Amino acid sequence: MIAGAALALAFPKVGATWLAPFGAAAIFWLWQSHASYRRAAALGFLAGFIFFAISFSWFGTTVGAYLGNFASAVIVLPAALEALAFVAAALLAVAAYRFAPPVLAPVAAAAGFALAEWGRSVGVMGAPFGQIGYTQVDTPLRSLGAYIGSYGLTWVVCTLGAYLADAFIARTAKRLLGFLGVLVVALAAAWWFWPARSYPAPSVRVAAIQGNIAQSLKWTPKAFAYSLDRYLQLTREATTAHPAIIALPETAVATALNEAPDIVSTFAHISGSTHSTIIVGSLEALGTRAYNALYVFSPEGGLQAVYQKRQLVPFAEAVPGDAFLHWVPKLDELASHFSHGHDNAVIPTPSLSIAPIICWESAFADLVDAQVRGGAQLLIISTDDAWFGTSAGPYQHAQIAQMRAIEEGSWVLRAASTGVSGIIAPDGHYTHRTDLDREAVVIGRVGPPVGSVFARIGPTRIAMLLAALYVAVLALGFWRRARTLRGDA
């Protein structure tokens, strides 16, 4: 329980990042001390359940009000499901401790943990929040993220934790000191060759709008006109600074914008008269299908493109396998039943090509990386974090955006309905950042991407490299064991 809690407290709101390797050490100590697969799996599930119950507690704030008597299941069920990743990590760790050379067993055990994290973070049911690597976006380790991404940083933190556990069990710090020496050298090299260490001065003026419309009001007919007037007012206020790009939050206009020609004309007029690209979060209704969408208005005064959200929040925006789950109480009432978009959109503007990203999608490194590979120069995250209230959710989500900036070596413009909005530099730090529950217009500058090794490799290849590392270390152990047996014979 302490191990899972320590890991969770490394994330916002607490943000005790230094706890991450010690929480990992406690978990690997449990797995190294209990050689039984069954025992390690049980301990892994318990640690994972505690970790996710704490770090995913924001999920209860998001949908708990809709479930009434089922609110307790909001935390219990996701925590139990996600804890299965810790079970998988436990099994891989025990195998590493049994078969890998002792000096390298922590390396393999940590690779197994990172692989389990990757496994729970991909696909239609993926939940990429709570990745251990995210905790390091404001530490010196963050430069490694430009090479090996969040999964690689998880591996580094867990390797450090595993060697700490090994030192405690073996009563010697020899292996730990050896790893620390390698880490210091690698970190120094990563920092020295990191393009984001000295990025050019940004020159493109941009704006992010934070309307601060309460979630309880946003979708009510009476509040629609008020909300629309506020966003139009703030957009006009932003244009006085002459930004090239203005971003509004996800579903800032709480209707199907393609069915509201007067509103489309208003935004088109503003964009044309101020020569700005304006990105507006809204919905799109096409026949029987509805999409969570971003409307991009060009500086020429027309609707340039509509981006449809690709990665929907499971059981909130869509129900995976809904044909088989119709019997679950209130499930149909809870989900919005949006359709998936399929285009990895990259939208050209006179200043920079932009990657439109809606809310949940920003947590999926593969989606963002696909857009960067497609030529995107600026990441624009439009999100409605009002769902999270004042829980840890908005802060964790804002932290994830920092990791995307580091991984891709790109600037990020983030517009959140109630915060956190801001501008993130390629080294992962916020140059501008708002508080929660404040009306705000963020004005600042961005520039072209500086690039990164990770942007050329991508998250899937990082996962494959971690798998290859795990197999190679265990294969070395088997080879040494076979060689010893032949020698004895």
N, C-alpha and C positions, 0 to 999 in steps of 0.2 A: 504493500500500500504506500509506504514511504517513497519507494522508487518511482511509482507512477505519479504520485503527487509532486515530487521534485521536478520531474520532467515537465509536467503541466505548468508549474509555476515559472518556468523559463520563458513562457509565452506571455504576451499582454493579457490582462491588464497589469499583472504583477511585473512581468518582464525581467525577472532575475536570470539573465542569460547565462551567468556563471554557474547556475545550477544544472545546466544541461549535461555537461560531462559527468558530474557527480551523480545525477539521476541515472544516466546510462551506466555508470560504474556499479551502482546498486543492483540494476537489473542483470548485468553480465555476471556479477558476483553470485547472484542466485542461480543462474544457469550453469556457471562453471562449477559451483559447489554441489549441484544436484545433477548427477550424470544420467539419471533416469529420464527418458524422453517424456514419459507421462507426468512425472513430477515437474519437470521444467515447463511443459506445456500448461499445466494448471497454474503455476506461478506466473507464467507469461500472460495468461488470460486475466488473472487478477490484477496484475500491474497495468495491463492495457486497458482494462475496464475502468480503473481509477483514473488513468491518464485521460481517456476520452470523456469520461463523465465530467471531469473538470474543464478540460480544454474545449470541449464541444458544448459547454453549458449554455452558450449563447443560442443554441438551436431551440432550447425551450422557450426563450424569449421570442424567437421568430414565429413559431407556430403554436406555442402552447395555448394561447388564448382561443384558438379554434377547436381545441380538442376536449375542453372541459375535464371530465373525469379521466380522460386518457392522457392528460398532460404529463404524468410521471413517466409514461412510456416514451415520451419525446426524447428524454435523456437516456433511459435505460436501454431501449432497443438499439439505437445507433451505437452507443458505447459498447454493447455486447457484440454487435456485428463487427465493428472496427477492431475490437480486441482480438479478433481472429488473426489479424496481421501480426500481433505480438506472439500468438501461438505458433504461427509459421516461422517467425524469427527465432523463437525458442528452439524449435526442432532443428533448424539450420545451425544454430549456435552449438547445441549439444553434439551434433555430428562433427562440427569443426573442432571442438575440444577433444573429441574421441580420436579423430583420425588425422588432423593436421599436425605438423611439427609444432611443439609447444611455443616456440619463439614467434610463430606466425599465426597461431590459433586465434588471437584477438583480431587480427586483420580479417580473417575469413568470417569470424562470428559477426563482426561489424558489417561486412559486406552482405551477409545474410539478412541483417536487420534492414539495411537500406533497400535491398531487393523486395522485402516484404512491404516496406513503405511504398515503393513504386507500384507494387501489385494492387494496393488498396486505393491508389490515386488515379488510375486510368479507367477508361471505359465509361459506359452510360451510368454505372453505379459508383463511379469514382468519387472519393471525398478527399481532395488534396489538402485540406486544412490540417494543421497539426504536424507538418513535416518538421523534424528536428532541425534541419538545415536552416529553416526560416529564422530561428532564434539568433543566428549569427550575422544578420544584415547590418548591425551597427557595431560589430566587433572587428578586430584586425583580421579575423578569418574570412571576412566577406570577399576579399580579393580572390580567394580560391573559387568562389561561385562563378566568376567569369570564365573559368576553365572547366569545372566539373559540376556546376549547377547545384540546385538544392539537394538532390539525391547524393551527390558527391560530398557535400558539406555534412549531410547526415552521417555518411560513412566516416568522415574525419572525426566528428564529435564522438561517435560511437566507438571508433577505434581507440581514441584517447580514454574513454570510459572503460573499455575492455582491458586496456593495459593497466589502468588504475586498479581495477578489480584483481587482475593477475598479480600485481605487486603486493596487494593485501594478502592474497591467498598464499603466494610463494614466499612471502616474507623477505623479498628482495626487490629493489627498484631498478635492477639492471636493464630489463627489457623495456620498462617504462621510459627510462632515461634515453635509451637508444631510439625509441620512437619519437620522443620529444626533440632529439637532435635532428632527425630526418624532417620532422614537421617544421622546425624553425628554418631550415635551409629551403624547404619547398615554399614556405610562406614568404621568405625574403625574395626568392626568385619570382614567385607569382606577383608580388607587389611591384617589383622592379619592371617587369615586362607588361604590366596591366595597362592597357590603353586608357582606361578611365582615370588613371592616376593623375593625368594632366590633360583633360579634355579642352578643346577650344572654347573660347567665350561664346555663349549662346547668343544668337542674333534675331531669332524669329519670335516676335511677341505673340503670346497666347493668353487665353482667359478660360477659367473654369467657374461655372455658376453653381452655387450652393443655395437652393431656395428655402431649405429648412421647413418643408411642409410635413406636418406630423402624419404618420401612417394611418392613424385613426380618422383623419380628415380627407386624405388624398383621393380616395376612391368614392367619396360621397358626391352625388350630383350637385348639392348646394355649394360644395367647396371647389368645384371644377373651375368656375369662372375666376374665383379668387386666386387659385393656384396658377392658372394660365396668365392672369394679369401680372402676378409677381414675377414669373419667369420672363415675360416679355419686358417688364420694367428693368429687371436685372441684366437682361441681354442688351438692352439699349444703353444701360449704364456702362456695360463692359465695352461697347463699341467706341465710347469716347476716348479710350486709350489706344484705339486703332490696332487691335490685334489681328493677326492673319487668320487665327483659328480660335473659335469659341466652342467650348464643350458644355452641354447641359447634361444633367443626370439621367439615368435609366428611368423610363416612363415619366419624365418630367411633365409631358402632356398626357394625361391619363385617359386617353381615348384612342381609337384607331385613326391615326392622322391621315391615312389615305382616304378616309371617309369624311374628312373635315377640310374641304378646299379653301375655306376662308382663312383657317389657321395656317395652312400651307402657304397661301399667298402672303400672309403677314410675315412669316419667317423668310420667305424668298425675297420680299421687298427689303427687309432689314439687311440680309446678306448682300444683296445687290447694291444697295445705297451706300454701304460701308465697305464694300469690297472685302468681305470676310467669309471664310468658310465656317458655317455653323452646323454643329452636330446636335441633333435633338432626339432625346429618348422618348419613344412612344410605342404604340402597338400598330400592327398591320393586319388587316382582315382581308383574306383572299378566299372567297367562297366559304367553305366549311372550316377552313384553317385559320388559325390566329398565330401571330408571331410576336415575340418580344423583339423590338426593332430599334435601329438608329437611323434617322433620316439626315442625310448630308446635303446641305444647301450650299451651292457654289457661289463664289464671288461675283459671278455674272448675273445672279438673281434667279436661279432656277433650282429645282430639285435634282441633284446630281446622282444620288444613289440611295438605296435603302438596304441596310445590312440587317440580316435576320440572325438572331442568336442561335449558335450551333449547339452549345453544351448547356442543356437545361438542368435545373436543380431537381434531382429525383424526389418524387412524392410531394413536390411543391409546385413546380411548373409543368411537370408531366409525371405520369405513373408508368414506370417500366413494367411490362407484363400486366397491364391493367385488366386484360381479358380474364386473367386468372385470379385477380385480387379484388374483384368487385364486392366480395363478401366482407371485406374489412370495414368496420364501422367508421364513418365520416371520411374515408379516404377519398371518395369521389368529390366530396364537398371541399376537402383541403386543397387538392391540386387544381391548377389553372387550366390544364390541358392545352398547353401551347404545342405547336409543331416545331420540329428541328429545322434550322437553316443548314445549308450544306456548303456555302461558299466561304473559303478562306479569304475574305475580302481584303484587298489592298486598294485604297482609294487615293488617286493622285490629287494634289492641290498645288497651287502656284508656288508654295514654299517648301513643303515636305509631303511625301507620300505617307498616309496615315493607316494605322491598323486599328479599326474599330473593335473594341472588346467590351462585352457587357457583363458586369458583375462577376458571377460565379466562374465565367470563362477565364478570368485573370489568374485563377488558381491552377490552371492546366498549362503547364510549361510547353507541352507539345503543340497546343493550339496557337499559342503566342509565337512559338518558334517557327511554325509553318508560315505565319504572316510575315515574319522578318525575312525568312528565306524567299518569300514571294516579292520582296522589295520594299516592305514597310520601313519607314525611317523614324516615325514617331508613334509610340503606343498611346492610344487614347482609351482610358478606362472610364466607362460611364456606368454608375452603380447606384442602386437604391439601398443604402445600408440603414435606412430608417427601420427596416424589419428587425434589426438587431437591438434597437433601443440604445441604452447606454451600457450594454454588456461588453464583454471582451471582443465580440464579433467585429465591430468596425475597426478596432485597433489591429486585430489579427489580419483582417482583410487589407488594411493599409500597409502592413508589414509585408504581405505577399507581393504587393505591387513593387516594393523596394527590391525584392529578389528578382522579379522579372526584369527590372532595369539593369541590375548587375549582370544577370545571365546573358542578356542580349546586347549589353553595351549601348542601350538606347535611352533617350529621354522618355519620360512618362508624364502625360497630362491626365490628372484624375479628377473627375467631377462626381461628387457623391451628394445625394439629396440632403442629408443632414450631417455630413462629414464622415470620414476625413477627406477633404479635397486638397489638391495641391499639385506641385510640380516636383518630379524626382529626377535627379541627375543620373548619368550613367554609372556613377560610383555608388548609387543606392541611397544617397542622402536627400532629404527633402529640402529644396531651396525655398519653397513656400509651402505652408501647411496650415490648415484651419483647425479650429476646435469643433467639437460636436455641438449640435443644436444651436448653431449660429447661422444667420443669413450672411452670405459672403460672396464677394466677387474676387477671385484670385487673378491677379495680373502678373505675368512674369515672362521670361524668355526661355526658349529651348533651342536646340541645335541638331545637326545631323548626328547619326549614331557613330560611335567610335569603334564599334565591333567588339568581338570577343571570340575566343576559341570555342566556347560553348555554343555560340550562334552557328558555328560551322559544323559542330558535332551533333548537337541536339540531345534531348533527354533520353530518347530510346537507346541511342548508342551508348550513353553513359550507363544505363541499366545493363546493357549487354556486356560492357566492360566489367562491371561489378560482378555479374554472373560468371564471366570468364575468370576473374580473379579468385572467386570462391572455389570454382572447380579446380583451378591450377594449384591452389594451396593444398586442397585435399588430395589431389593427385600426387603432389610432392610427398605428402605424408604416406600415402599408400606405397609409393615407389621406395621410400626409405625403409618402410616396414618390410617390404618384400626383399630388399637388399640385405637387411639384417637377418631375415630368416634363411636366406641362401647362405650367408656367411656362417650362421650357426650350424647349418647342415653340413 
